[in-house]
Amino acid sequence: MIFATAIAVTRLAAWHREQADVHALLPLLATYLGHTRYSDTTYYVTATAELLRMAAERAFVDGGLA
């Protein structure tokens, strides 16, 4: 995993653990990585098993779509 990918995945996982509004915070991640467009940041976001598990848990709260 390259450095920018590690930063992106680690930050996204931390936001999920904090129950933060990840979608709203994505522009901050792009800025932190020095990108002017979020599409440049998506290149570095890798779907790890941990990140997918956290996203699924938040999406399906109480057995239904959150």
HELIX and SHEET records of a PDB file:
HELIX    1   1 PHE A    3  ARG A   17  1                                  15    
HELIX    2   2 VAL A   22  TYR A   32  1                                  11    
HELIX    3   3 TYR A   38  THR A   42  1                                   5    
HELIX    4   4 ALA A   49  ALA A   59  1                                  11    
HELIX    5   5 VAL A   61  GLY A   63  5                                   3    
END                                                                             
